[in-house]
Amino acid sequence: MIIQHNIPGINATRNKGIAEGKMKKNLEKLSSGYRINRAGDDAAGLAISELMRSQIRGLNQAMKNCDDGIGMTSTGDGALMEVHSMLERMKTLAIQSANSTYTTAARMNLDFERQELLDEIDRIGETTDFADIPLFDKVPVNADGEPDPPNGAPFVPPEKSQTPGMEDITLQIGHSRQETLDVPRYYMDSAALLLNKTDFSTQQGANDSVEYIDKAIEAVSDIRADFGAAQNHMEHTYRNLDVTSENMTAAESRIRDTQMADEFTQYTKENILYQSSNAMAAQANATIQYAINLLQ
């Protein structure tokens, strides 16, 4: 019998400490819902899951960006829809004024409505914005009122804006730097559509104006087509981002989250070992009493 060192008690106490430490970790995982609460729990798993979390957050924000982009293109398309409506009205007026049954006074009234429609087209092009971001630009004009774009090339509508700071609108539609979508910003006003060359005050002027109006209708259609293409692009991108985010979240959950059933089983095991080692430590300490009994 050894009395200087209680080796069985030391052994039981050591095993009790091990079981207690494991049980505390089990409780932490069960209470937090995470299998990895610190790098020491699973260093490699932590590194992978943190990268996944970063990607998931980027994907979720990109989805919000797509929503904003869809709203922006819808705003631009809605404004141009009204421009189309006014151009159709202008064509009606032009054909009406080109008819010989109208007097000069009647044509002047028709031309007055043309001027009002052009003012409204100018106003729409100047004021249409999305969250204070202009969607169109006003074309530079020379002394004769003719379009004078910065590149000096012959002007044929529709023309993309080349004014510094008014180029394409770039949307971030992914979680990485390269995933962007450029939405063109066009010149949009009566001069950009060459409607300043129309004139309904004479029969010949009205007849010549029909061609300009037809070309303006075609130009606005092209701009709306660009908006529509960008919108369709973003809608597909949004759905792809959504399913990617879902799959990435599921993968991150498998790495990071607690498997509750397994952890409960492990906790029960460690709890039994803790109680057993605690009882054995008490038994080991009781052997000292045997040595005292020998001395009596």
Phi, psi and chi 1 to 4 in degrees:
 res  aa     phi    psi   chi1   chi2   chi3   chi4
   1 MET       -  130.3  179.1  175.5  -68.8      -
   2 ILE   -98.6  132.1  -60.6  172.7      -      -
   3 ILE  -115.5  -17.5   61.7  172.0      -      -
   4 GLN   -74.7  -34.7  -68.4  -69.0  -13.6      -
   5 HIS  -134.5  129.4  -63.4   90.4      -      -
   6 ASN   -93.0   77.9 -175.1    3.1      -      -
   7 ILE   -59.1  -45.3  -58.8  -58.1      -      -
   8 PRO   -60.0  -37.5  -24.5   35.5      -      -
   9 GLY   -67.3  -40.5      -      -      -      -
  10 ILE   -61.8  -43.6  -66.7  172.6      -      -
  11 ASN   -62.9  -45.9 -178.4  -90.8      -      -
  12 ALA   -64.4  -38.8      -      -      -      -
  13 THR   -66.7  -39.4  -58.7      -      -      -
  14 ARG   -62.3  -46.3  177.8  176.5   61.3   81.9
  15 ASN   -65.1  -34.6  -73.0  -36.5      -      -
  16 LYS   -63.1  -41.7  171.7 -172.2  170.8 -176.7
  17 GLY   -65.1  -40.8      -      -      -      -
  18 ILE   -62.2  -47.7  -66.3  172.7      -      -
  19 ALA   -63.2  -38.2      -      -      -      -
  20 GLU   -65.9  -41.4 -176.9  178.8    9.7      -
  21 GLY   -62.7  -43.8      -      -      -      -
  22 LYS   -65.3  -38.3  -70.2 -178.2  178.1  179.3
  23 MET   -66.2  -36.8 -168.2  168.5   61.7      -
  24 LYS   -64.1  -41.0  -74.2 -179.6  178.5  178.3
  25 LYS   -65.2  -39.1  -73.7 -172.2  175.7 -178.5
  26 ASN   -60.9  -43.7  -66.8  140.2      -      -
  27 LEU   -64.3  -39.1  -75.2  171.5      -      -
  28 GLU   -62.7  -44.0 -176.5 -179.7   34.3      -
  29 LYS   -67.3  -38.0  -67.1  174.4 -177.3  178.6
  30 LEU   -70.3  -38.0  -71.5  169.2      -      -
  31 SER   -78.8  -32.7   60.9      -      -      -
  32 SER   -87.2  -25.6   67.3      -      -      -
  33 GLY    83.5    0.7      -      -      -      -
  34 TYR  -112.2  134.3  -71.0  114.6      -      -
  35 ARG   -74.7  -30.8 -175.7 -179.4   68.7   85.9
  36 ILE  -113.5  108.5  -55.7  174.2      -      -
  37 ASN  -105.4  -17.4  -70.1  -75.0      -      -
  38 ARG  -150.4  164.5   60.1 -176.5   63.2   81.8
  39 ALA   -59.5  -32.3      -      -      -      -
  40 GLY   -66.0  -21.5      -      -      -      -
  41 ASP   -68.3  -38.7  -67.6  -24.0      -      -
  42 ASP  -170.3   91.2 -176.3   -8.9      -      -
  43 ALA   -59.9  -47.9      -      -      -      -
  44 ALA   -65.6  -43.3      -      -      -      -
  45 GLY   -62.7  -38.2      -      -      -      -
  46 LEU   -62.6  -45.7  177.3   70.5      -      -
  47 ALA   -61.2  -44.4      -      -      -      -
  48 ILE   -66.0  -44.7  -65.7  171.3      -      -
  49 SER   -67.7  -33.9   66.3      -      -      -
  50 GLU   -67.1  -38.6  -74.4  -61.8  -26.9      -
  51 LEU   -63.6  -40.3  -72.2  173.7      -      -
  52 MET   -64.7  -41.7  -74.0 -177.9  170.3      -
  53 ARG   -60.6  -41.9  -76.8 -174.6  172.3 -175.0
  54 SER   -61.4  -43.1  173.4      -      -      -
  55 GLN   -66.7  -40.5 -176.8  173.5  -11.1      -
  56 ILE   -63.0  -43.9  -69.9  166.3      -      -
  57 ARG   -63.8  -38.8  -69.6 -170.8  177.8   98.3
  58 GLY   -64.5  -40.5      -      -      -      -
  59 LEU   -63.4  -42.4  -70.1  168.4      -      -
  60 ASN   -65.1  -39.3  -69.1  -20.8      -      -
  61 GLN   -69.5  -36.6 -177.3   57.2   52.4      -
  62 ALA   -62.4  -35.1      -      -      -      -
  63 MET   -62.8  -40.9  -71.2  167.1   61.6      -
  64 LYS   -65.1  -37.7  -65.1  177.5 -177.4  177.7
  65 ASN   -62.6  -40.0  -68.1   -7.6      -      -
  66 CYS   -63.4  -40.7  -75.1      -      -      -
  67 ASP   -59.3  -44.6  -86.7  -24.1      -      -
  68 ASP   -63.7  -41.1  -69.8  -20.2      -      -
  69 GLY   -64.0  -39.8      -      -      -      -
  70 ILE   -63.3  -42.1  -68.8  169.7      -      -
  71 GLY   -62.5  -39.2      -      -      -      -
  72 MET   -65.6  -48.1 -177.7 -170.9   72.1      -
  73 THR   -66.2  -33.8   53.9      -      -      -
  74 SER   -65.3  -37.1  -64.0      -      -      -
  75 THR   -63.8  -46.5  -60.3      -      -      -
  76 GLY   -63.8  -42.1      -      -      -      -
  77 ASP   -65.1  -38.2 -178.6   58.3      -      -
  78 GLY   -63.6  -39.4      -      -      -      -
  79 ALA   -66.0  -42.4      -      -      -      -
  80 LEU   -70.4  -26.3  -65.5 -179.8      -      -
  81 MET   -61.4  -38.9 -179.9  171.9   61.8      -
  82 GLU   -71.7  -34.1 -166.4   57.4   36.6      -
  83 VAL   -62.8  -42.1  172.2      -      -      -
  84 HIS   -57.9  -43.9 -105.1  156.7      -      -
  85 SER   -60.5  -40.8  177.7      -      -      -
  86 MET   -69.7  -36.5  -72.1 -174.7  -75.6      -
  87 LEU   -65.4  -38.0  -69.9  174.8      -      -
  88 GLU   -64.8  -37.9  -70.0  164.4    3.6      -
  89 ARG   -65.9  -39.5  174.3   59.0 -179.7  166.7
  90 MET   -63.2  -38.5  -77.0 -175.3   63.5      -
  91 LYS   -65.6  -39.2 -176.3  170.6 -177.4  179.6
  92 THR   -59.8  -44.0  -59.6      -      -      -
  93 LEU   -66.1  -39.1  -64.8  174.4      -      -
  94 ALA   -63.6  -45.5      -      -      -      -
  95 ILE   -66.0  -35.6  -66.2  174.1      -      -
  96 GLN   -65.5  -44.1 -176.3  177.0    1.9      -
  97 SER   -69.9  -26.7  180.0      -      -      -
  98 ALA   -73.2   -8.9      -      -      -      -
  99 ASN   -80.4  138.5 -169.1   19.3      -      -
 100 SER   -71.3   -8.8  -62.8      -      -      -
 101 THR   -80.3   -0.8   59.5      -      -      -
 102 TYR  -104.3  141.6  -73.6   88.3      -      -
 103 THR   -83.6  171.2   63.7      -      -      -
 104 THR   -61.4  -40.9  -59.9      -      -      -
 105 ALA   -63.4  -40.2      -      -      -      -
 106 ALA   -66.4  -38.6      -      -      -      -
 107 ARG   -66.8  -35.0  -70.2 -167.1  178.0   92.8
 108 MET   -63.6  -36.7  -67.8  -59.5  -63.7      -
 109 ASN   -65.6  -40.0  -70.3  -29.7      -      -
 110 LEU   -64.8  -39.4  -64.5  174.2      -      -
 111 ASP   -68.6  -31.7 -167.0   63.7      -      -
 112 PHE   -63.2  -40.9  178.1   74.6      -      -
 113 GLU   -65.7  -36.4 -176.0  175.2  -10.1      -
 114 ARG   -58.9  -45.1  174.7 -168.5   68.1   86.6
 115 GLN   -63.5  -38.4  -65.0  172.6   18.8      -
 116 GLU   -66.1  -38.8  -68.8  -65.6  -38.7      -
 117 LEU   -66.2  -39.8  -68.5  173.3      -      -
 118 LEU   -65.0  -38.4  -66.3 -176.2      -      -
 119 ASP   -60.8  -39.5  -72.5  -15.7      -      -
 120 GLU   -70.1  -37.5  179.8   59.5   15.2      -
 121 ILE   -62.2  -42.2  -69.5  173.9      -      -
 122 ASP   -61.9  -41.8  -70.6  -20.3      -      -
 123 ARG   -65.0  -42.6 -170.8 -164.5   67.6   80.5
 124 ILE   -62.7  -44.5  -71.0  175.8      -      -
 125 GLY   -63.8  -32.8      -      -      -      -
 126 GLU   -82.8  -32.2 -175.6  175.2   -4.3      -
 127 THR  -106.0  -11.3   62.3      -      -      -
 128 THR   -69.5  119.6  -60.0      -      -      -
 129 ASP  -146.7  168.7   61.1   60.3      -      -
 130 PHE  -129.5  109.3 -177.1   79.9      -      -
 131 ALA    55.7   46.5      -      -      -      -
 132 ASP    68.0   14.3  -68.8  -27.1      -      -
 133 ILE  -101.8  112.8  -60.6  172.6      -      -
 134 PRO   -61.8  137.7  -18.2   30.2      -      -
 135 LEU   -96.1  -15.5  -59.9 -174.2      -      -
 136 PHE  -134.0  165.1  -53.8  107.9      -      -
 137 ASP  -126.2  154.4 -169.0   16.0      -      -
 138 LYS   -92.9  127.3 -173.5  173.6 -177.2  178.4
 139 VAL   -71.2  137.1   67.4      -      -      -
 140 PRO   -66.6  143.7  -16.2   29.1      -      -
 141 VAL  -125.5  153.6  -65.8      -      -      -
 142 ASN   -88.2 -170.5   55.9   27.0      -      -
 143 ALA   -63.3  -25.1      -      -      -      -
 144 ASP   -89.7    3.9  -62.0  -34.0      -      -
 145 GLY    79.4   10.3      -      -      -      -
 146 GLU   -88.2  145.7  -62.2  -65.2  -34.8      -
 147 PRO   -55.5  134.7  -25.0   34.4      -      -
 148 ASP  -134.9   73.9 -172.8   21.0      -      -
 149 PRO   -65.3  157.4   24.9  -32.9      -      -
 150 PRO   -59.4  -30.7  -23.5   32.7      -      -
 151 ASN   -78.8   -9.8   62.5    3.0      -      -
 152 GLY    74.0    1.8      -      -      -      -
 153 ALA   -76.2  159.5      -      -      -      -
 154 PRO   -55.2  135.3  -24.7   34.0      -      -
 155 PHE   -91.3  119.3 -170.7   88.1      -      -
 156 VAL  -130.6  114.2  178.8      -      -      -
 157 PRO   -70.0  149.4   24.1  -32.0      -      -
 158 PRO   -85.7  145.0   32.5  -35.4      -      -
 159 GLU  -117.2  137.2  -75.3  -82.9   -6.0      -
 160 LYS   -74.3  145.1  -65.7 -178.2 -178.7  179.6
 161 SER   -65.3  137.3  172.0      -      -      -
 162 GLN  -120.4   11.4  -59.9  177.1   49.4      -
 163 THR   -67.9  130.7  -54.0      -      -      -
 164 PRO   -54.3  129.7  -26.6   35.0      -      -
 165 GLY    85.2   -4.3      -      -      -      -
 166 MET  -123.3   27.4  -66.4  -71.7  -76.9      -
 167 GLU   -79.4 -159.9  -62.6   90.9   -9.2      -
 168 ASP   -55.2  149.3  -66.6   -7.4      -      -
 169 ILE   -91.6  117.8  -58.3  170.2      -      -
 170 THR   -95.4  124.3  -58.9      -      -      -
 171 LEU  -108.6  134.0  -58.4  174.3      -      -
 172 GLN   -88.0  110.6 -177.1   70.4   32.2      -
 173 ILE  -117.8   21.4   57.9  171.5      -      -
 174 GLY  -153.5  176.3      -      -      -      -
 175 HIS   -88.2   -4.8   68.1   91.6      -      -
 176 SER  -113.9  164.3   63.0      -      -      -
 177 ARG   -63.3  -31.5 -177.9  172.3   59.4   89.0
 178 GLN   -80.7  -12.9  -62.3   85.6   -2.4      -
 179 GLU   -88.2   85.7  -63.3  178.2   85.7      -
 180 THR  -131.0  162.4   59.3      -      -      -
 181 LEU  -135.9  126.5  173.1   65.5      -      -
 182 ASP   -95.3  124.1  -69.5  -25.4      -      -
 183 VAL  -102.7  118.3  177.6      -      -      -
 184 PRO   -62.8  143.3  -18.8   31.2      -      -
 185 ARG  -110.6  121.8 -176.7 -171.7  -86.4  119.2
 186 TYR  -104.4  158.5  -73.9   90.6      -      -
 187 TYR   -69.4  134.1  -66.8  121.7      -      -
 188 MET  -146.6   99.9  173.9   51.5   58.6      -
 189 ASP  -165.4 -179.3   56.3   15.4      -      -
 190 SER   -63.5  -35.2   57.6      -      -      -
 191 ALA   -70.3  -40.2      -      -      -      -
 192 ALA   -64.4  -28.8      -      -      -      -
 193 LEU   -93.2    4.0  -64.4  174.6      -      -
 194 LEU    62.1   22.9  -55.9 -178.0      -      -
 195 LEU   -78.8  -11.4  -65.8  172.4      -      -
 196 ASN   -70.3   -8.1   53.9  -11.4      -      -
 197 LYS   -91.5   -2.0  -63.4 -176.5  177.9 -178.4
 198 THR   -82.0  154.5   58.7      -      -      -
 199 ASP  -159.7  120.9  177.5   20.9      -      -
 200 PHE  -104.6    6.2  -63.1  171.6      -      -
 201 SER   -77.4  -15.6   60.7      -      -      -
 202 THR  -128.8  158.6   65.2      -      -      -
 203 GLN   -65.1  -43.2 -177.5  178.8    4.8      -
 204 GLN   -66.6  -41.2 -175.2   60.1   43.6      -
 205 GLY   -62.3  -40.9      -      -      -      -
 206 ALA   -65.7  -40.2      -      -      -      -
 207 ASN   -64.8  -41.2 -164.2   27.7      -      -
 208 ASP   -69.4  -27.8  -66.3  -20.1      -      -
 209 SER   -68.4  -24.8  -63.8      -      -      -
 210 VAL   -58.6  -40.0  172.6      -      -      -
 211 GLU   -65.1  -43.4 -178.4  179.1    0.2      -
 212 TYR   -62.6  -40.1  -70.7  112.3      -      -
 213 ILE   -66.7  -41.8  -63.4  171.0      -      -
 214 ASP   -60.6  -41.7  -76.4  -19.9      -      -
 215 LYS   -67.5  -35.4  -70.5 -178.5  178.0  179.2
 216 ALA   -66.1  -40.7      -      -      -      -
 217 ILE   -60.8  -42.1  -69.2  172.9      -      -
 218 GLU   -65.7  -39.8 -176.4  177.6   -8.6      -
 219 ALA   -64.8  -44.4      -      -      -      -
 220 VAL   -64.5  -35.8  173.0      -      -      -
 221 SER   -61.8  -40.1  -63.1      -      -      -
 222 ASP   -63.8  -41.7  -69.7  -18.9      -      -
 223 ILE   -65.1  -44.0  -59.3  174.7      -      -
 224 ARG   -63.0  -34.9  -68.3 -175.1   68.9 -178.0
 225 ALA   -63.9  -38.7      -      -      -      -
 226 ASP   -64.6  -43.1  -88.8    2.6      -      -
 227 PHE   -61.3  -43.8  -83.3  135.0      -      -
 228 GLY   -64.8  -40.6      -      -      -      -
 229 ALA   -63.9  -42.7      -      -      -      -
 230 ALA   -64.2  -39.3      -      -      -      -
 231 GLN   -64.9  -45.5 -177.9  171.7  -20.7      -
 232 ASN   -61.5  -40.5  -71.2  -24.8      -      -
 233 HIS   -56.9  -47.9 -174.7  155.1      -      -
 234 MET   -69.6  -32.9  -74.9 -178.0  -75.3      -
 235 GLU   -65.0  -42.3  -73.0  175.3   -7.5      -
 236 HIS   -66.9  -41.0  -71.5  -66.4      -      -
 237 THR   -61.5  -41.1  -60.0      -      -      -
 238 TYR   -60.3  -45.1 -178.7   95.2      -      -
 239 ARG   -65.2  -38.4  -71.3 -166.9  -73.9  -89.9
 240 ASN   -66.0  -43.0  177.5   62.0      -      -
 241 LEU   -61.9  -38.2  -68.4  170.2      -      -
 242 ASP   -62.9  -48.0 -162.4    8.2      -      -
 243 VAL   -71.1  -33.7   70.7      -      -      -
 244 THR   -65.6  -43.2  -57.6      -      -      -
 245 SER   -62.1  -40.8  175.9      -      -      -
 246 GLU   -62.0  -46.7  178.2 -176.3  -16.7      -
 247 ASN   -67.2  -38.4  -67.9  -28.1      -      -
 248 MET   -66.6  -37.8  -71.3  -65.1  -62.9      -
 249 THR   -64.7  -40.6  -58.5      -      -      -
 250 ALA   -63.9  -41.4      -      -      -      -
 251 ALA   -66.2  -41.9      -      -      -      -
 252 GLU   -65.7  -35.2 -166.0  -93.8  -15.9      -
 253 SER   -65.1  -38.9  174.5      -      -      -
 254 ARG   -64.7  -29.6  -74.2 -169.4  -68.6  -90.0
 255 ILE   -84.0  -42.3  -65.4  173.3      -      -
 256 ARG   -98.8  -33.0 -163.7   76.1  174.5 -108.1
 257 ASP   -80.6  155.2  -67.8   -7.6      -      -
 258 THR   -76.6  132.7  -60.6      -      -      -
 259 GLN   -85.0   99.9  -64.9  -68.2  -24.6      -
 260 MET   -60.4  -41.9  -59.0  -60.0  -74.1      -
 261 ALA   -63.1  -45.8      -      -      -      -
 262 ASP   -64.4  -40.3  -67.4  -16.7      -      -
 263 GLU   -70.3  -34.9 -149.9   59.9   44.3      -
 264 PHE   -64.1  -41.1  -91.2  119.8      -      -
 265 THR   -62.0  -44.5  -58.2      -      -      -
 266 GLN   -65.8  -40.0 -169.1   67.2   21.3      -
 267 TYR   -63.1  -42.1  171.0   74.7      -      -
 268 THR   -60.6  -42.8  -57.6      -      -      -
 269 LYS   -60.7  -49.8  169.1 -168.6  167.4 -176.0
 270 GLU   -66.4  -32.8  -59.6  -59.2  -22.2      -
 271 ASN   -65.5  -41.9 -169.0   19.3      -      -
 272 ILE   -63.8  -44.3  -67.2  171.7      -      -
 273 LEU   -63.5  -38.6  -70.2  174.6      -      -
 274 TYR   -63.0  -47.2  173.2   77.0      -      -
 275 GLN   -65.4  -38.1  -66.1 -176.7   45.8      -
 276 SER   -65.7  -46.3  -61.8      -      -      -
 277 SER   -65.3  -33.6   59.4      -      -      -
 278 ASN   -64.7  -41.9 -162.6   26.1      -      -
 279 ALA   -68.1  -39.3      -      -      -      -
 280 MET   -68.7  -33.9  -68.1  -53.1  101.4      -
 281 ALA   -62.9  -39.5      -      -      -      -
 282 ALA   -65.0  -39.4      -      -      -      -
 283 GLN   -65.9  -40.6  -70.5  -66.0  -33.8      -
 284 ALA   -65.0  -38.2      -      -      -      -
 285 ASN   -69.3  -25.6  -68.7  -27.7      -      -
 286 ALA   -71.5  -19.7      -      -      -      -
 287 THR   -66.1  -21.7   57.8      -      -      -
 288 ILE   -61.5  -33.3  -62.4  174.4      -      -
 289 GLN   -62.7  -30.3 -173.9   64.7   36.1      -
 290 TYR   -64.0  -40.3  -58.3  150.9      -      -
 291 ALA   -64.4  -38.7      -      -      -      -
 292 ILE   -65.3  -37.7  -65.7  174.0      -      -
 293 ASN   -63.6  -33.0  -69.2  -22.7      -      -
 294 LEU   -66.2  -29.0  -68.2  173.8      -      -
 295 LEU   -83.2  -10.0  -63.3  175.0      -      -
 296 GLN   -81.0      -  -69.4  178.1   -7.9      -
